[in-house]
Amino acid sequence: MNNNQIKNPKVEVPTGKTLNDKDYMNSLLSTLKELVKNYAIALTEASNENLYNEYKNTFEIYSKLQRDVYELMFRKGWYVLEQAEENKIDSKFQTLKEEFNNLSM
């Protein structure tokens, strides 16, 4: 087992040709991710304030729902995260800091 993995015990689901809970949750999560992306685009394009506010409210609802589905899948062990090594974090931070400093010149 990889010691850098962050995960929960996996809830086993039936295998075979029929859809199982994990399949349904994956489909739902993918759909919600697409909705969130599309609403983000709609927010940048909305010229009417009322329409913008409606899009923003809907965006927030779908964003929360997407996060809730992801967290449920993580709790069931259907998502495994990998802890980043400290040197990779430091390296990325330095790169971003340099890019930021170059922007302010």
Secondary structure, 3 states (H helix, E strand, C coil): CCCCEECCCCCCCCCCCCCCHHHHHHHHHHHHHHHHHHHHHHHHHCCCHHHHHHHHHHHHHHHHHHHHHHHHHHHCCCCCEECCCHHHHHHHHHHHHHHHHHHCC
